[in-house]
């Protein structure tokens, strides 16, 4: 994975596409296609004034987790903690919401607009112990760029 090339591609998507939903979908597709162990890539955003997240654009297998209450699962915990959450082995997490038997690890990075956590990017992998600091760096960059269009 060449982070700089991927960062440039993300910047191009942000600059070229005009519709926010199209940009978000293009980012999901790019990450899933370019990084072999990114098996599901999606964005969740705060659902109005409710203490829950709502699924927006994603790529990968369909999920029944369209709405996630704050505090539930990895995504719900990030909505409360406002911190990155890297889970190298989902079977070791008590508060994990299973998206499918194939998922072995997950990384969730919050998106901040005006210092408020308004959503997150969520990545599932079918490989355990796969995420590194480079993934965190790349996804933090993605979130910072997405924040500029929201």
Secondary structure, 3 states (H helix, E strand, C coil): CCHHHHHHHHHHHHHHCCCHHHHHHHHHHHHHHHCCCCCEEEEEEECCCCCEEEEEEEECCCCCCCEEECCCHHHHHHHHHCCCEEECCHHHCCCCCCCCCCCCEEEEEEEEECCEEEEEEEEEECCCCCCCHHHHHHHHHHHHHHHCCC
